[in-house]
């Protein structure tokens, strides 16, 4: 059952027509800013992949991919969860050079997603990836890229507010960098989400780093697959959302595993069987470029910048009857 929060006295700043127009403007503007900030080019990407290649993102490892059989091949395909691994392979195949990158529109079905104001079974995001070098495979470069993404988001908001002055959203351009362990040390009695809310309420914009490995409490801040991000060089970009009164994650990203970190993380995650998959073999053999990348939620960003209370106001999905009833009674129009 979906969980819906109804903000007190909520009223959308834009009607349906203006919302649709603004979403199109937002996406075009942000894509331009993001490409300039990170030196990216748009490419086409798959909606589904062969499950035997190891290219699908396993997320936390328990989510079920949507599987179907292909009549002409007699084999199965799975709808992607994200393109975390595919992008790295594409950079090598397409002939990109160090400092260059790609982005694509990623659409996915996450059938096991718990639905609420921020989550839907339909996922749409800008998936991006760029080639780095050994010299830039470090924390300083990671922080520089994070600041570039945050700047592109804030520039997009400024542009939208010029076109739609009724939008009263405010974002902070200053990024507060903190590790997941430092966050746990600050708020040892709170859950991971409660820590994020407490920290973002004060700092407004943050990058929470080093997600995936166990903290001193014995639990990770959040789950991460062991075969794309380096758990010591990754993180989440979050903004404080005044409409919902909570932290909103906009992007999960990081510097990707190299041979050493992949070897270590597969062992830690008890996922050594993946070593035999084609993608993982190529990576362990040093045949793929060093990269960094991430996903930036398109509907999440639209929600944040347009001051919306529910993700269903900016994307078309399926919802349970109770969610539809509660939203209708409170003037929240689900697309």
C-alpha positions as CSV (number, residue, x, y, z in Angstrom):
1,X,0.0,0.0,0.0
2,X,1.3,3.4,-0.9
3,X,2.0,5.9,1.8
4,X,0.9,9.5,1.1
5,X,1.8,12.7,2.9
6,X,-0.5,15.6,2.4
7,X,1.3,18.9,3.2
8,X,-0.7,21.4,5.2
9,X,-2.4,24.0,3.0
10,X,-0.7,22.6,-0.1
11,X,-1.7,24.1,-3.4
12,X,0.3,23.7,-6.6
13,X,1.7,26.8,-8.2
14,X,1.1,25.6,-11.7
15,X,-2.0,24.2,-13.4
16,X,-1.9,21.0,-15.5
17,X,-1.2,22.8,-18.7
18,X,1.6,25.0,-17.3
19,X,3.0,22.0,-15.4
20,X,3.4,20.0,-18.7
21,X,5.0,23.0,-20.4
22,X,7.3,23.6,-17.5
23,X,8.5,20.0,-17.3
24,X,9.5,20.2,-21.0
25,X,11.4,23.4,-20.4
26,X,13.0,22.1,-17.3
27,X,14.3,19.0,-19.0
28,X,15.7,20.8,-22.0
29,X,17.4,23.5,-19.8
30,X,18.9,21.0,-17.3
31,X,20.2,18.8,-20.0
32,X,22.0,21.7,-21.6
33,X,23.5,22.8,-18.2
34,X,24.5,19.3,-17.3
35,X,26.3,18.7,-20.6
36,X,28.2,21.9,-20.3
37,X,29.2,21.2,-16.7
38,X,30.4,17.6,-17.3
39,X,31.2,17.5,-21.0
40,X,28.6,15.0,-22.0
41,X,27.0,13.9,-25.3
42,X,23.6,12.2,-25.6
43,X,23.4,8.6,-26.7
44,X,20.6,6.0,-27.2
45,X,20.3,3.3,-24.5
46,X,18.4,0.0,-24.0
47,X,15.1,-0.5,-22.2
48,X,15.9,-4.2,-21.7
49,X,19.0,-6.4,-21.7
50,X,20.1,-10.0,-21.8
51,X,20.1,-11.2,-18.2
52,X,23.1,-13.5,-18.8
53,X,25.5,-10.5,-19.5
54,X,25.5,-9.1,-16.0
55,X,24.7,-5.6,-17.4
56,X,21.6,-5.0,-15.4
57,X,21.9,-3.0,-12.2
58,X,21.0,-5.3,-9.3
59,X,20.2,-2.4,-7.0
60,X,20.2,-3.8,-3.5
61,X,20.1,-7.4,-4.8
62,X,16.6,-8.4,-3.9
63,X,14.5,-6.5,-6.4
64,X,12.9,-8.6,-9.1
65,X,13.5,-7.4,-12.7
66,X,10.6,-7.5,-15.1
67,X,11.3,-10.5,-17.4
68,X,9.7,-11.5,-20.7
69,X,10.5,-13.9,-23.5
70,X,11.3,-12.8,-27.1
71,X,9.4,-14.7,-29.7
72,X,12.0,-14.5,-32.4
73,X,15.0,-15.4,-30.3
74,X,13.5,-17.9,-27.9
75,X,15.4,-16.2,-25.1
76,X,14.5,-14.0,-22.1
77,X,15.1,-10.3,-21.7
78,X,14.9,-8.2,-18.5
79,X,13.8,-4.5,-18.2
80,X,16.7,-2.5,-16.8
81,X,16.7,-1.2,-13.2
82,X,19.3,1.3,-14.3
83,X,22.2,1.6,-16.7
84,X,25.0,1.8,-14.2
85,X,27.0,-1.0,-15.9
86,X,25.8,-0.6,-19.5
87,X,27.1,3.0,-19.7
88,X,30.6,2.0,-18.8
89,X,30.7,-0.6,-21.6
90,X,29.2,1.9,-24.0
91,X,31.9,4.4,-23.4
92,X,34.5,1.9,-24.5
93,X,32.5,0.6,-27.5
94,X,31.6,4.1,-28.7
95,X,35.2,5.4,-28.5
96,X,34.9,8.1,-25.9
97,X,38.2,9.6,-24.5
98,X,39.3,10.7,-21.0
99,X,37.3,13.7,-19.9
100,X,34.4,12.9,-22.2
101,X,31.1,11.4,-21.2
102,X,27.6,10.4,-22.2
103,X,24.1,10.8,-20.9
104,X,20.8,9.2,-21.8
105,X,17.2,9.1,-20.9
106,X,16.8,6.0,-18.8
107,X,13.3,4.5,-18.3
108,X,12.8,1.5,-16.0
109,X,10.1,-0.5,-14.2
110,X,10.9,-1.2,-10.5
111,X,8.1,-3.6,-9.7
112,X,9.0,-4.0,-6.0
113,X,9.4,-0.3,-5.2
114,X,7.5,0.9,-2.1
115,X,5.3,3.7,-3.4
116,X,4.9,7.1,-1.6
117,X,5.2,10.8,-2.4
118,X,8.7,10.3,-3.8
119,X,8.6,6.7,-5.2
120,X,6.9,5.1,-8.1
121,X,7.2,1.8,-9.9
122,X,8.1,3.8,-13.0
123,X,11.6,5.3,-12.9
124,X,12.9,8.0,-15.2
125,X,16.3,9.5,-14.9
126,X,19.2,11.0,-16.7
127,X,21.9,8.3,-16.6
128,X,25.3,9.7,-17.2
129,X,28.9,8.4,-17.3
130,X,32.3,9.8,-18.1
131,X,35.8,8.5,-18.5
132,X,38.3,9.6,-15.9
133,X,42.0,8.9,-15.4
134,X,44.0,7.5,-12.4
135,X,44.9,11.1,-11.6
136,X,41.3,12.2,-11.3
137,X,40.1,9.0,-9.6
138,X,39.9,10.8,-6.2
139,X,37.7,12.6,-3.7
140,X,38.6,16.1,-4.9
141,X,37.4,15.4,-8.4
142,X,34.3,13.7,-7.1
143,X,33.4,16.8,-5.1
144,X,34.1,19.0,-8.2
145,X,31.6,17.1,-10.3
146,X,29.0,17.2,-7.5
147,X,29.3,21.0,-7.4
148,X,28.9,21.1,-11.1
149,X,25.6,19.1,-11.0
150,X,24.3,21.2,-8.1
151,X,25.1,24.3,-10.1
152,X,23.3,23.0,-13.1
153,X,20.2,22.3,-11.0
154,X,20.2,25.7,-9.4
155,X,20.7,27.4,-12.7
156,X,17.7,25.5,-14.1
157,X,15.6,26.7,-11.2
158,X,16.6,30.3,-11.8
159,X,15.6,30.0,-15.4
160,X,12.2,28.5,-14.6
161,X,11.4,31.2,-12.0
162,X,12.0,33.8,-14.7
163,X,9.4,32.1,-16.9
164,X,7.0,31.2,-14.0
165,X,7.4,33.8,-11.2
166,X,4.7,32.1,-9.2
167,X,7.2,29.3,-8.4
168,X,8.6,30.1,-4.9
169,X,11.1,27.2,-4.5
170,X,14.5,28.2,-3.0
171,X,17.6,26.0,-3.2
172,X,21.1,26.4,-1.6
173,X,24.0,26.3,-4.0
174,X,26.5,25.6,-1.2
175,X,27.1,21.8,-0.9
176,X,27.8,20.3,2.5
177,X,30.0,17.2,2.2
178,X,29.7,14.6,4.9
179,X,30.5,10.8,5.1
180,X,27.9,8.3,6.1
181,X,30.0,7.5,9.1
182,X,30.2,11.1,10.2
183,X,26.4,11.3,9.8
184,X,25.9,8.3,12.0
185,X,28.3,9.7,14.6
186,X,26.2,13.0,14.6
187,X,22.9,11.2,15.1
188,X,23.7,7.7,16.5
189,X,20.1,7.1,17.7
190,X,18.4,7.9,14.4
191,X,17.7,5.8,11.4
192,X,19.5,6.5,8.1
193,X,16.5,8.5,6.7
194,X,16.0,10.4,10.0
195,X,19.7,11.3,9.9
196,X,19.3,12.7,6.4
197,X,16.3,14.7,7.3
198,X,18.0,16.2,10.4
199,X,21.1,17.1,8.5
200,X,19.4,18.5,5.5
201,X,17.0,20.6,7.5
202,X,20.0,22.5,8.7
203,X,22.4,22.4,5.7
204,X,19.8,22.4,2.8
205,X,22.1,20.9,0.2
206,X,24.4,18.0,0.9
207,X,26.4,15.1,-0.6
208,X,26.5,12.1,1.7
209,X,29.6,10.1,0.9
210,X,30.8,6.5,1.2
211,X,27.6,4.6,1.0
212,X,27.5,0.8,0.8
213,X,30.0,-0.5,3.3
214,X,29.1,-1.3,6.9
215,X,29.3,1.5,9.4
216,X,30.6,1.1,13.0
217,X,27.0,0.2,14.0
218,X,27.3,-2.8,11.8
219,X,24.8,-1.6,9.2
220,X,25.3,0.3,5.9
221,X,23.8,3.8,5.5
222,X,22.0,2.4,2.5
223,X,22.4,-0.6,0.2
224,X,24.6,-0.4,-2.9
225,X,25.4,-3.1,-5.4
226,X,29.1,-4.2,-5.1
227,X,29.9,-4.0,-8.8
228,X,29.4,-0.4,-10.0
229,X,30.2,2.3,-7.3
230,X,33.4,2.3,-5.3
231,X,31.9,2.4,-1.8
232,X,34.8,4.8,-0.7
233,X,34.2,7.2,-3.6
234,X,30.4,7.5,-4.0
235,X,27.5,9.3,-2.5
236,X,24.0,10.8,-2.8
237,X,23.1,14.4,-3.7
238,X,20.2,15.6,-1.5
239,X,18.2,18.9,-1.2
240,X,15.8,20.0,1.5
241,X,12.3,20.0,0.1
242,X,10.2,22.7,1.8
243,X,6.9,21.3,0.4
244,X,7.2,17.9,2.0
245,X,9.5,19.0,4.9
246,X,12.1,16.3,4.2
247,X,15.4,15.6,2.5
248,X,14.9,14.7,-1.2
249,X,17.6,12.5,-2.9
250,X,18.1,13.7,-6.4
251,X,21.1,11.7,-7.5
252,X,23.0,8.6,-6.6
253,X,26.5,8.7,-8.1
254,X,30.1,8.0,-7.7
255,X,33.5,6.9,-9.1
256,X,33.1,3.4,-10.4
257,X,34.9,0.3,-9.2
258,X,38.3,-0.5,-10.6
259,X,39.8,-4.0,-10.5
260,X,40.9,-3.8,-6.9
261,X,37.7,-2.3,-5.4
262,X,35.5,-4.7,-7.4
263,X,37.5,-7.7,-6.1
264,X,37.1,-6.4,-2.5
265,X,33.5,-5.5,-2.8
266,X,32.4,-8.8,-4.4
267,X,34.0,-10.6,-1.6
268,X,32.4,-8.4,1.1
269,X,29.0,-8.8,-0.5
270,X,29.3,-12.6,-1.0
271,X,28.8,-12.1,-4.7
272,X,31.8,-13.9,-6.1
273,X,29.6,-15.8,-8.6
274,X,29.4,-12.5,-10.6
275,X,33.1,-12.8,-11.4
276,X,32.2,-15.2,-14.2
277,X,29.8,-12.8,-16.0
278,X,31.1,-11.1,-19.1
279,X,30.9,-7.6,-17.8
280,X,32.7,-8.5,-14.6
281,X,35.4,-10.5,-16.4
282,X,36.2,-7.5,-18.6
283,X,36.4,-5.2,-15.6
284,X,38.6,-7.5,-13.6
285,X,40.9,-8.0,-16.6
286,X,41.3,-4.2,-16.9
287,X,39.5,-4.0,-20.3
288,X,37.1,-1.2,-19.5
289,X,37.9,2.4,-18.9
290,X,38.0,4.1,-15.5
291,X,34.7,6.0,-15.1
292,X,32.4,7.9,-12.8
293,X,28.7,8.3,-13.3
294,X,25.3,8.4,-11.8
295,X,21.6,8.8,-12.2
296,X,19.6,12.0,-11.7
297,X,15.9,11.5,-11.2
298,X,13.8,13.4,-13.8
299,X,10.5,13.2,-12.0
300,X,12.2,13.9,-8.7
301,X,13.9,17.0,-10.1
302,X,10.6,18.1,-11.6
303,X,8.9,17.7,-8.3
304,X,11.6,19.7,-6.5
305,X,11.9,22.6,-8.9
306,X,8.2,23.0,-9.5
307,X,7.2,22.7,-5.9
308,X,5.0,19.6,-6.2
309,X,3.9,17.3,-3.4
310,X,3.6,14.0,-5.2
311,X,5.6,12.4,-7.9
312,X,2.4,11.4,-9.6
313,X,1.9,15.1,-10.4
314,X,4.9,15.1,-12.8
315,X,4.8,11.5,-14.2
316,X,2.2,9.0,-15.4
317,X,2.2,5.7,-13.3
318,X,-0.1,3.3,-11.6
319,X,-1.3,3.9,-8.0
320,X,-3.5,2.0,-5.6
321,X,-7.1,3.1,-5.0
322,X,-6.3,4.6,-1.5
323,X,-3.6,6.8,-2.9
324,X,-5.9,8.0,-5.7
325,X,-8.7,8.7,-3.2
326,X,-6.5,10.7,-0.8
327,X,-4.9,12.7,-3.5
328,X,-8.2,13.6,-5.1
329,X,-9.7,14.7,-1.8
330,X,-6.8,17.0,-1.2
331,X,-6.5,18.6,-4.6
332,X,-3.4,16.6,-5.8
333,X,-4.0,15.7,-9.4
334,X,-2.2,12.5,-10.4
335,X,-1.4,12.3,-14.1
